[in-house]
Amino acid sequence: MTDPKMPSRRALRLLMIMAVSIAVIWVIVFVGENISHSRIKMEQERTGGGVPRPH
């Protein structure tokens, strides 16, 4: 007999899958924001404050 207080293996597996998928999505969003911010910052530094200079 399984202990009724313990969740089933299927429920634990489902929880783990949900937690991992949420973590993966969060990491993708976080890294994507960092990349876009660093690109904007690099572009502003390259153009001297965000205003394109005539060549």
Steps between C-alpha positions, in 0.01 A plus 500: 500500500619847422498771762192720437691809618760458223406620152506240224798455269296637209410814695864552598612453140235746379611754761864459396416542131296814574774646718770430240292643214423818696869536588600453134247759381617745771864453403422552130307821576772626737786427258302647210443824690868518594607449138261767371607748769868440433441541124320831557778615732770401249312681222469816710869492593595442136284787372589735786183509708244353263512774233644366174791711381544574130803322356 
